[in-house]
Amino acid sequence: MQQTRNQLLAKRHSLMNPDAPDLPQRKLGTFRRLRHLELLLALVGIILGQAILNDTSNINRTIFNLLFFTVVISAMRSLSQSRWSQVFAFATGLVALSASMFAEFQPSRVLLVGVYACYLAIFLSLVLALSRTVFQSGRIDTNRILGAVCIYFLLGLIWALVYSIIETCSPNSFNIPDYVALGIRQQMVCDMIYFSNVTLTTLGYGDILPLSNLARTLANLEAMAGQLYVAIVIARMVGVQVTQRPEREKLDSEPIEQDNRNS
C-alpha cells in the first residue's frame, strides 16, 4: 500500500512539475535551484547602481562597468542549455568590459558604440534563451516567473543601450548634454537606463525627451512593447494557472481514494 501511495505521489509530482528537478536535486538550496534568481539580482543591481554611483570617481565608473559584466556572469546559468551561448556571452562580455575600461583612458565614440553593441548582443541572446523557458509548454513554476521578470528588466536595458548608441552617434537626439564630449559618458548610460524604464512602464515624467525622429519612434515602440508584454505574459500565466487547478485537485484526491480502497 505504501509503495502504491509513493507511486501516486511521484506521478502527481511529475505531472504537476514536468520541469522540476529530481528529488536528490530538490535537496539543494533554493538559490541553486532557481537558476534565474541571480540574473534577476544582477539586473536589479544595475538599476540601483546607476542611481547611486556617480561619474566623477574612477572607482564608481569601474564598479558600474563591473555591474554590467556581473549580468554576463549571472547569465551563465540561464544559458546553461547551450554551451555555445555561454561561450558567446562570456567572450563578448569580456571584450565589452575590456573595451569599456580602455575607453576610460582613450575616449572614442566608435569604441563606445562597440561596447554598447556587445552588451546589446548578449542581452538579446538572453531574452531569446529566457523566452524558450518562459513560453514553453508545461506547468508554471518559480523559475518561469523569474525568467519572465528578467525579460522585462532586459527589455529596459536593451532599449537603453539602443538609445545610448543613437546618442553617441548622433548627439542631441535627446535633450541631454553631450556627455561623451564632456568625458562623462557613464552619465549618459545612466540617463538612458532611467529614460528607458520610465518609457517601458509608460510613466512619462517628461524630464528627458527624445528629439530626433528615430529616438521618438523607438520610444513609442518601447512603450507599446512594455504594455503588450505585461498584458500577454500575465494573461498567459493566468490562463495556464486556471487550467492547472482541476488537474491538481484530481491528483490531490487520488492518494486518499487509493488509501480508502486499500483499507
Contacts in CASP RR format, 6 or more apart in sequence:
PFRMAT RR
TARGET T0000
AUTHOR 0000-0000-0000
METHOD contacts of the structure
MODEL  1
MQQTRNQLLAKRHSLMNPDAPDLPQRKLGTFRRLRHLELLLALVGIILGQ
AILNDTSNINRTIFNLLFFTVVISAMRSLSQSRWSQVFAFATGLVALSAS
MFAEFQPSRVLLVGVYACYLAIFLSLVLALSRTVFQSGRIDTNRILGAVC
IYFLLGLIWALVYSIIETCSPNSFNIPDYVALGIRQQMVCDMIYFSNVTL
TTLGYGDILPLSNLARTLANLEAMAGQLYVAIVIARMVGVQVTQRPEREK
LDSEPIEQDNRNS
1 259 0 8 1.000
1 262 0 8 1.000
4 258 0 8 1.000
4 262 0 8 1.000
5 255 0 8 1.000
5 258 0 8 1.000
5 259 0 8 1.000
8 254 0 8 1.000
8 255 0 8 1.000
8 258 0 8 1.000
9 255 0 8 1.000
11 251 0 8 1.000
12 251 0 8 1.000
12 252 0 8 1.000
12 254 0 8 1.000
12 255 0 8 1.000
13 20 0 8 1.000
15 247 0 8 1.000
15 251 0 8 1.000
16 139 0 8 1.000
16 244 0 8 1.000
16 247 0 8 1.000
16 248 0 8 1.000
16 251 0 8 1.000
17 139 0 8 1.000
17 141 0 8 1.000
18 138 0 8 1.000
18 139 0 8 1.000
19 136 0 8 1.000
19 138 0 8 1.000
19 139 0 8 1.000
19 141 0 8 1.000
19 143 0 8 1.000
19 144 0 8 1.000
20 26 0 8 1.000
20 141 0 8 1.000
21 28 0 8 1.000
21 33 0 8 1.000
25 33 0 8 1.000
26 33 0 8 1.000
31 37 0 8 1.000
31 38 0 8 1.000
33 143 0 8 1.000
34 142 0 8 1.000
34 143 0 8 1.000
34 146 0 8 1.000
35 77 0 8 1.000
35 78 0 8 1.000
35 80 0 8 1.000
35 143 0 8 1.000
36 77 0 8 1.000
36 78 0 8 1.000
36 130 0 8 1.000
36 133 0 8 1.000
36 143 0 8 1.000
36 146 0 8 1.000
36 147 0 8 1.000
36 150 0 8 1.000
37 146 0 8 1.000
38 74 0 8 1.000
38 77 0 8 1.000
39 71 0 8 1.000
39 74 0 8 1.000
39 75 0 8 1.000
39 77 0 8 1.000
39 78 0 8 1.000
39 126 0 8 1.000
39 147 0 8 1.000
39 150 0 8 1.000
40 146 0 8 1.000
40 147 0 8 1.000
40 149 0 8 1.000
40 150 0 8 1.000
40 153 0 8 1.000
41 74 0 8 1.000
42 67 0 8 1.000
42 70 0 8 1.000
42 71 0 8 1.000
42 73 0 8 1.000
42 74 0 8 1.000
43 71 0 8 1.000
43 150 0 8 1.000
43 153 0 8 1.000
43 154 0 8 1.000
43 157 0 8 1.000
44 153 0 8 1.000
45 67 0 8 1.000
45 70 0 8 1.000
46 67 0 8 1.000
46 68 0 8 1.000
46 71 0 8 1.000
46 157 0 8 1.000
46 193 0 8 1.000
47 153 0 8 1.000
47 193 0 8 1.000
47 197 0 8 1.000
49 63 0 8 1.000
49 64 0 8 1.000
49 67 0 8 1.000
50 64 0 8 1.000
50 189 0 8 1.000
50 190 0 8 1.000
50 193 0 8 1.000
50 194 0 8 1.000
51 190 0 8 1.000
51 194 0 8 1.000
53 60 0 8 1.000
53 61 0 8 1.000
53 63 0 8 1.000
53 64 0 8 1.000
53 186 0 8 1.000
54 60 0 8 1.000
54 187 0 8 1.000
55 61 0 8 1.000
55 184 0 8 1.000
55 185 0 8 1.000
55 186 0 8 1.000
55 187 0 8 1.000
55 190 0 8 1.000
56 184 0 8 1.000
58 104 0 8 1.000
61 104 0 8 1.000
61 186 0 8 1.000
62 101 0 8 1.000
62 104 0 8 1.000
64 186 0 8 1.000
64 189 0 8 1.000
65 97 0 8 1.000
65 100 0 8 1.000
65 101 0 8 1.000
66 97 0 8 1.000
68 96 0 8 1.000
68 97 0 8 1.000
68 100 0 8 1.000
68 119 0 8 1.000
69 93 0 8 1.000
69 94 0 8 1.000
69 96 0 8 1.000
69 97 0 8 1.000
71 122 0 8 1.000
71 123 0 8 1.000
72 89 0 8 1.000
72 90 0 8 1.000
72 92 0 8 1.000
72 93 0 8 1.000
72 122 0 8 1.000
73 90 0 8 1.000
75 89 0 8 1.000
75 122 0 8 1.000
75 126 0 8 1.000
76 86 0 8 1.000
76 89 0 8 1.000
76 90 0 8 1.000
78 126 0 8 1.000
78 129 0 8 1.000
78 130 0 8 1.000
78 133 0 8 1.000
78 147 0 8 1.000
78 150 0 8 1.000
79 85 0 8 1.000
79 86 0 8 1.000
79 89 0 8 1.000
79 125 0 8 1.000
79 126 0 8 1.000
79 129 0 8 1.000
80 86 0 8 1.000
81 129 0 8 1.000
81 132 0 8 1.000
82 129 0 8 1.000
85 125 0 8 1.000
85 129 0 8 1.000
88 122 0 8 1.000
88 125 0 8 1.000
89 122 0 8 1.000
89 125 0 8 1.000
89 126 0 8 1.000
92 118 0 8 1.000
92 121 0 8 1.000
92 122 0 8 1.000
93 118 0 8 1.000
93 119 0 8 1.000
93 122 0 8 1.000
95 118 0 8 1.000
96 114 0 8 1.000
96 115 0 8 1.000
96 118 0 8 1.000
96 119 0 8 1.000
96 122 0 8 1.000
99 111 0 8 1.000
99 114 0 8 1.000
99 115 0 8 1.000
99 118 0 8 1.000
100 115 0 8 1.000
102 111 0 8 1.000
103 111 0 8 1.000
103 112 0 8 1.000
103 115 0 8 1.000
103 185 0 8 1.000
107 180 0 8 1.000
107 183 0 8 1.000
107 185 0 8 1.000
109 168 0 8 1.000
109 169 0 8 1.000
109 180 0 8 1.000
112 164 0 8 1.000
112 168 0 8 1.000
112 180 0 8 1.000
112 185 0 8 1.000
113 165 0 8 1.000
113 168 0 8 1.000
113 169 0 8 1.000
116 161 0 8 1.000
116 164 0 8 1.000
116 165 0 8 1.000
116 168 0 8 1.000
117 165 0 8 1.000
119 157 0 8 1.000
119 161 0 8 1.000
120 158 0 8 1.000
120 161 0 8 1.000
120 162 0 8 1.000
120 165 0 8 1.000
123 154 0 8 1.000
123 157 0 8 1.000
123 158 0 8 1.000
123 161 0 8 1.000
124 158 0 8 1.000
126 150 0 8 1.000
126 154 0 8 1.000
127 151 0 8 1.000
127 154 0 8 1.000
127 155 0 8 1.000
127 158 0 8 1.000
130 147 0 8 1.000
130 148 0 8 1.000
130 150 0 8 1.000
130 151 0 8 1.000
130 154 0 8 1.000
131 151 0 8 1.000
133 143 0 8 1.000
133 144 0 8 1.000
133 147 0 8 1.000
134 144 0 8 1.000
134 147 0 8 1.000
134 148 0 8 1.000
134 151 0 8 1.000
134 233 0 8 1.000
135 236 0 8 1.000
138 240 0 8 1.000
139 240 0 8 1.000
139 244 0 8 1.000
140 237 0 8 1.000
140 240 0 8 1.000
140 241 0 8 1.000
140 244 0 8 1.000
145 237 0 8 1.000
148 233 0 8 1.000
148 237 0 8 1.000
151 229 0 8 1.000
151 233 0 8 1.000
152 200 0 8 1.000
152 226 0 8 1.000
152 229 0 8 1.000
152 230 0 8 1.000
155 200 0 8 1.000
155 222 0 8 1.000
155 225 0 8 1.000
155 226 0 8 1.000
155 229 0 8 1.000
156 193 0 8 1.000
156 196 0 8 1.000
156 197 0 8 1.000
156 200 0 8 1.000
156 222 0 8 1.000
157 193 0 8 1.000
157 196 0 8 1.000
159 196 0 8 1.000
159 199 0 8 1.000
159 200 0 8 1.000
159 218 0 8 1.000
159 222 0 8 1.000
160 189 0 8 1.000
160 192 0 8 1.000
160 193 0 8 1.000
160 195 0 8 1.000
160 196 0 8 1.000
160 197 0 8 1.000
161 192 0 8 1.000
162 218 0 8 1.000
163 173 0 8 1.000
163 174 0 8 1.000
163 192 0 8 1.000
163 195 0 8 1.000
163 196 0 8 1.000
163 215 0 8 1.000
163 218 0 8 1.000
164 188 0 8 1.000
164 189 0 8 1.000
164 192 0 8 1.000
166 173 0 8 1.000
166 212 0 8 1.000
166 214 0 8 1.000
166 215 0 8 1.000
166 218 0 8 1.000
167 173 0 8 1.000
167 174 0 8 1.000
167 176 0 8 1.000
167 180 0 8 1.000
167 188 0 8 1.000
167 192 0 8 1.000
167 215 0 8 1.000
168 180 0 8 1.000
168 185 0 8 1.000
168 188 0 8 1.000
170 212 0 8 1.000
170 214 0 8 1.000
171 178 0 8 1.000
171 180 0 8 1.000
171 181 0 8 1.000
172 178 0 8 1.000
172 211 0 8 1.000
172 212 0 8 1.000
173 210 0 8 1.000
173 211 0 8 1.000
173 212 0 8 1.000
173 214 0 8 1.000
173 215 0 8 1.000
174 191 0 8 1.000
174 192 0 8 1.000
174 195 0 8 1.000
174 208 0 8 1.000
174 209 0 8 1.000
174 210 0 8 1.000
174 211 0 8 1.000
174 215 0 8 1.000
175 208 0 8 1.000
175 209 0 8 1.000
175 211 0 8 1.000
176 188 0 8 1.000
176 191 0 8 1.000
176 208 0 8 1.000
179 185 0 8 1.000
179 186 0 8 1.000
179 187 0 8 1.000
179 188 0 8 1.000
179 191 0 8 1.000
180 188 0 8 1.000
191 208 0 8 1.000
194 208 0 8 1.000
195 208 0 8 1.000
196 222 0 8 1.000
198 204 0 8 1.000
198 205 0 8 1.000
198 206 0 8 1.000
198 208 0 8 1.000
199 219 0 8 1.000
199 222 0 8 1.000
199 223 0 8 1.000
200 222 0 8 1.000
200 223 0 8 1.000
200 225 0 8 1.000
200 226 0 8 1.000
201 226 0 8 1.000
202 223 0 8 1.000
202 226 0 8 1.000
202 227 0 8 1.000
210 216 0 8 1.000
210 218 0 8 1.000
210 219 0 8 1.000
END
